[in-house]
Amino acid sequence: MSTITHEPAKAAPERRHWAAQIVVREMWASLAISVMWLAVLFAAVFAPDIVSSSNDGNSTTIPSGVAVALFAAIGTRVVAKYGFARRDEDAD
């Protein structure tokens, strides 16, 4: 009859103090993305429309939330790329 040796027991990782969790990069990235899209919401609801008039009497109306959403989408991509990226110190 043979026996199998097990790996030595590893120490449980030390829990972070609640104050250390405040500086977690992922939390701030999530908060930044949420605030960007809240700005889109308020711009869409409360901001005036973008109106472009031409000399022949035609006018084009675009909701201002569309322009703000374009920049929020670009900002979301950038913040998510750097805020949620894997770090070398997490590889342990």
PyMOL CGO cylinders between C-alpha atoms (Angstrom):
from pymol import cmd
from pymol.cgo import CYLINDER

trace = [
    CYLINDER, 0.00, 0.00, 0.00, 1.37, 3.41, -0.90, 0.3, 1, 1, 1, 1, 1, 1,
    CYLINDER, 1.37, 3.41, -0.90, 0.74, 6.79, 0.57, 0.3, 1, 1, 1, 1, 1, 1,
    CYLINDER, 0.74, 6.79, 0.57, 0.47, 10.16, -1.11, 0.3, 1, 1, 1, 1, 1, 1,
    CYLINDER, 0.47, 10.16, -1.11, 2.17, 13.13, 0.41, 0.3, 1, 1, 1, 1, 1, 1,
    CYLINDER, 2.17, 13.13, 0.41, 0.25, 16.36, 0.40, 0.3, 1, 1, 1, 1, 1, 1,
    CYLINDER, 0.25, 16.36, 0.40, 1.62, 19.83, -0.11, 0.3, 1, 1, 1, 1, 1, 1,
    CYLINDER, 1.62, 19.83, -0.11, 2.48, 21.63, 3.10, 0.3, 1, 1, 1, 1, 1, 1,
    CYLINDER, 2.48, 21.63, 3.10, -0.34, 23.77, 4.40, 0.3, 1, 1, 1, 1, 1, 1,
    CYLINDER, -0.34, 23.77, 4.40, -0.07, 27.36, 3.28, 0.3, 1, 1, 1, 1, 1, 1,
    CYLINDER, -0.07, 27.36, 3.28, -0.79, 30.20, 5.63, 0.3, 1, 1, 1, 1, 1, 1,
    CYLINDER, -0.79, 30.20, 5.63, -4.07, 31.93, 4.96, 0.3, 1, 1, 1, 1, 1, 1,
    CYLINDER, -4.07, 31.93, 4.96, -3.58, 35.30, 3.29, 0.3, 1, 1, 1, 1, 1, 1,
    CYLINDER, -3.58, 35.30, 3.29, -3.79, 38.18, 5.67, 0.3, 1, 1, 1, 1, 1, 1,
    CYLINDER, -3.79, 38.18, 5.67, -7.06, 40.09, 5.38, 0.3, 1, 1, 1, 1, 1, 1,
    CYLINDER, -7.06, 40.09, 5.38, -6.80, 43.69, 4.40, 0.3, 1, 1, 1, 1, 1, 1,
    CYLINDER, -6.80, 43.69, 4.40, -7.75, 46.31, 6.90, 0.3, 1, 1, 1, 1, 1, 1,
    CYLINDER, -7.75, 46.31, 6.90, -10.90, 48.25, 5.93, 0.3, 1, 1, 1, 1, 1, 1,
    CYLINDER, -10.90, 48.25, 5.93, -8.88, 51.42, 5.47, 0.3, 1, 1, 1, 1, 1, 1,
    CYLINDER, -8.88, 51.42, 5.47, -6.61, 49.64, 2.99, 0.3, 1, 1, 1, 1, 1, 1,
    CYLINDER, -6.61, 49.64, 2.99, -9.62, 48.59, 0.94, 0.3, 1, 1, 1, 1, 1, 1,
    CYLINDER, -9.62, 48.59, 0.94, -10.53, 52.24, 0.35, 0.3, 1, 1, 1, 1, 1, 1,
    CYLINDER, -10.53, 52.24, 0.35, -7.49, 52.68, -1.85, 0.3, 1, 1, 1, 1, 1, 1,
    CYLINDER, -7.49, 52.68, -1.85, -8.23, 49.67, -4.03, 0.3, 1, 1, 1, 1, 1, 1,
    CYLINDER, -8.23, 49.67, -4.03, -7.73, 50.71, -7.64, 0.3, 1, 1, 1, 1, 1, 1,
    CYLINDER, -7.73, 50.71, -7.64, -10.68, 48.69, -8.97, 0.3, 1, 1, 1, 1, 1, 1,
    CYLINDER, -10.68, 48.69, -8.97, -13.10, 50.47, -6.66, 0.3, 1, 1, 1, 1, 1, 1,
    CYLINDER, -13.10, 50.47, -6.66, -12.00, 53.90, -7.85, 0.3, 1, 1, 1, 1, 1, 1,
    CYLINDER, -12.00, 53.90, -7.85, -12.18, 52.81, -11.48, 0.3, 1, 1, 1, 1, 1, 1,
    CYLINDER, -12.18, 52.81, -11.48, -15.74, 51.56, -10.95, 0.3, 1, 1, 1, 1, 1, 1,
    CYLINDER, -15.74, 51.56, -10.95, -16.69, 54.80, -9.23, 0.3, 1, 1, 1, 1, 1, 1,
    CYLINDER, -16.69, 54.80, -9.23, -15.20, 56.88, -12.05, 0.3, 1, 1, 1, 1, 1, 1,
    CYLINDER, -15.20, 56.88, -12.05, -17.08, 54.91, -14.71, 0.3, 1, 1, 1, 1, 1, 1,
    CYLINDER, -17.08, 54.91, -14.71, -20.33, 55.21, -12.75, 0.3, 1, 1, 1, 1, 1, 1,
    CYLINDER, -20.33, 55.21, -12.75, -19.94, 58.97, -12.41, 0.3, 1, 1, 1, 1, 1, 1,
    CYLINDER, -19.94, 58.97, -12.41, -19.23, 59.31, -16.13, 0.3, 1, 1, 1, 1, 1, 1,
    CYLINDER, -19.23, 59.31, -16.13, -22.46, 57.57, -17.04, 0.3, 1, 1, 1, 1, 1, 1,
    CYLINDER, -22.46, 57.57, -17.04, -24.41, 59.54, -14.42, 0.3, 1, 1, 1, 1, 1, 1,
    CYLINDER, -24.41, 59.54, -14.42, -23.15, 62.65, -16.18, 0.3, 1, 1, 1, 1, 1, 1,
    CYLINDER, -23.15, 62.65, -16.18, -24.52, 61.23, -19.43, 0.3, 1, 1, 1, 1, 1, 1,
    CYLINDER, -24.52, 61.23, -19.43, -27.87, 60.63, -17.75, 0.3, 1, 1, 1, 1, 1, 1,
    CYLINDER, -27.87, 60.63, -17.75, -28.11, 64.17, -16.39, 0.3, 1, 1, 1, 1, 1, 1,
    CYLINDER, -28.11, 64.17, -16.39, -26.93, 65.69, -19.67, 0.3, 1, 1, 1, 1, 1, 1,
    CYLINDER, -26.93, 65.69, -19.67, -29.55, 63.73, -21.59, 0.3, 1, 1, 1, 1, 1, 1,
    CYLINDER, -29.55, 63.73, -21.59, -32.33, 64.73, -19.22, 0.3, 1, 1, 1, 1, 1, 1,
    CYLINDER, -32.33, 64.73, -19.22, -31.50, 68.33, -18.28, 0.3, 1, 1, 1, 1, 1, 1,
    CYLINDER, -31.50, 68.33, -18.28, -29.12, 69.76, -20.91, 0.3, 1, 1, 1, 1, 1, 1,
    CYLINDER, -29.12, 69.76, -20.91, -30.42, 71.61, -23.95, 0.3, 1, 1, 1, 1, 1, 1,
    CYLINDER, -30.42, 71.61, -23.95, -30.20, 70.08, -27.41, 0.3, 1, 1, 1, 1, 1, 1,
    CYLINDER, -30.20, 70.08, -27.41, -27.47, 70.95, -29.89, 0.3, 1, 1, 1, 1, 1, 1,
    CYLINDER, -27.47, 70.95, -29.89, -29.18, 72.91, -32.70, 0.3, 1, 1, 1, 1, 1, 1,
    CYLINDER, -29.18, 72.91, -32.70, -27.43, 73.64, -35.98, 0.3, 1, 1, 1, 1, 1, 1,
    CYLINDER, -27.43, 73.64, -35.98, -29.14, 76.01, -38.41, 0.3, 1, 1, 1, 1, 1, 1,
    CYLINDER, -29.14, 76.01, -38.41, -28.17, 76.55, -42.03, 0.3, 1, 1, 1, 1, 1, 1,
    CYLINDER, -28.17, 76.55, -42.03, -28.76, 79.53, -44.29, 0.3, 1, 1, 1, 1, 1, 1,
    CYLINDER, -28.76, 79.53, -44.29, -31.53, 77.81, -46.26, 0.3, 1, 1, 1, 1, 1, 1,
    CYLINDER, -31.53, 77.81, -46.26, -33.74, 77.50, -43.20, 0.3, 1, 1, 1, 1, 1, 1,
    CYLINDER, -33.74, 77.50, -43.20, -33.03, 73.87, -42.33, 0.3, 1, 1, 1, 1, 1, 1,
    CYLINDER, -33.03, 73.87, -42.33, -32.04, 73.03, -38.79, 0.3, 1, 1, 1, 1, 1, 1,
    CYLINDER, -32.04, 73.03, -38.79, -30.65, 69.88, -37.23, 0.3, 1, 1, 1, 1, 1, 1,
    CYLINDER, -30.65, 69.88, -37.23, -31.30, 69.01, -33.62, 0.3, 1, 1, 1, 1, 1, 1,
    CYLINDER, -31.30, 69.01, -33.62, -29.12, 66.50, -31.78, 0.3, 1, 1, 1, 1, 1, 1,
    CYLINDER, -29.12, 66.50, -31.78, -29.67, 65.62, -28.13, 0.3, 1, 1, 1, 1, 1, 1,
    CYLINDER, -29.67, 65.62, -28.13, -26.66, 66.76, -26.08, 0.3, 1, 1, 1, 1, 1, 1,
    CYLINDER, -26.66, 66.76, -26.08, -26.58, 63.40, -24.32, 0.3, 1, 1, 1, 1, 1, 1,
    CYLINDER, -26.58, 63.40, -24.32, -25.30, 61.84, -27.55, 0.3, 1, 1, 1, 1, 1, 1,
    CYLINDER, -25.30, 61.84, -27.55, -22.13, 63.95, -27.53, 0.3, 1, 1, 1, 1, 1, 1,
    CYLINDER, -22.13, 63.95, -27.53, -21.57, 63.38, -23.82, 0.3, 1, 1, 1, 1, 1, 1,
    CYLINDER, -21.57, 63.38, -23.82, -22.13, 59.63, -24.28, 0.3, 1, 1, 1, 1, 1, 1,
    CYLINDER, -22.13, 59.63, -24.28, -19.47, 59.52, -26.99, 0.3, 1, 1, 1, 1, 1, 1,
    CYLINDER, -19.47, 59.52, -26.99, -16.87, 60.96, -24.64, 0.3, 1, 1, 1, 1, 1, 1,
    CYLINDER, -16.87, 60.96, -24.64, -18.09, 58.81, -21.74, 0.3, 1, 1, 1, 1, 1, 1,
    CYLINDER, -18.09, 58.81, -21.74, -17.64, 55.70, -23.88, 0.3, 1, 1, 1, 1, 1, 1,
    CYLINDER, -17.64, 55.70, -23.88, -14.07, 56.72, -24.72, 0.3, 1, 1, 1, 1, 1, 1,
    CYLINDER, -14.07, 56.72, -24.72, -13.38, 57.55, -21.07, 0.3, 1, 1, 1, 1, 1, 1,
    CYLINDER, -13.38, 57.55, -21.07, -14.90, 54.27, -19.90, 0.3, 1, 1, 1, 1, 1, 1,
    CYLINDER, -14.90, 54.27, -19.90, -12.58, 52.32, -22.16, 0.3, 1, 1, 1, 1, 1, 1,
    CYLINDER, -12.58, 52.32, -22.16, -9.50, 54.17, -20.92, 0.3, 1, 1, 1, 1, 1, 1,
    CYLINDER, -9.50, 54.17, -20.92, -10.41, 53.94, -17.23, 0.3, 1, 1, 1, 1, 1, 1,
    CYLINDER, -10.41, 53.94, -17.23, -11.30, 50.26, -17.54, 0.3, 1, 1, 1, 1, 1, 1,
    CYLINDER, -11.30, 50.26, -17.54, -8.04, 49.48, -19.35, 0.3, 1, 1, 1, 1, 1, 1,
    CYLINDER, -8.04, 49.48, -19.35, -5.87, 51.00, -16.64, 0.3, 1, 1, 1, 1, 1, 1,
    CYLINDER, -5.87, 51.00, -16.64, -8.12, 50.51, -13.63, 0.3, 1, 1, 1, 1, 1, 1,
    CYLINDER, -8.12, 50.51, -13.63, -8.85, 46.83, -14.10, 0.3, 1, 1, 1, 1, 1, 1,
    CYLINDER, -8.85, 46.83, -14.10, -5.52, 45.76, -15.62, 0.3, 1, 1, 1, 1, 1, 1,
    CYLINDER, -5.52, 45.76, -15.62, -3.61, 42.93, -13.98, 0.3, 1, 1, 1, 1, 1, 1,
    CYLINDER, -3.61, 42.93, -13.98, -0.67, 44.08, -11.93, 0.3, 1, 1, 1, 1, 1, 1,
    CYLINDER, -0.67, 44.08, -11.93, 2.54, 42.16, -11.31, 0.3, 1, 1, 1, 1, 1, 1,
    CYLINDER, 2.54, 42.16, -11.31, 2.06, 42.34, -7.54, 0.3, 1, 1, 1, 1, 1, 1,
    CYLINDER, 2.06, 42.34, -7.54, -1.25, 40.45, -7.87, 0.3, 1, 1, 1, 1, 1, 1,
    CYLINDER, -1.25, 40.45, -7.87, 0.51, 37.51, -9.56, 0.3, 1, 1, 1, 1, 1, 1,
    CYLINDER, 0.51, 37.51, -9.56, 1.70, 36.12, -6.21, 0.3, 1, 1, 1, 1, 1, 1,
]
cmd.load_cgo(trace, "trace")
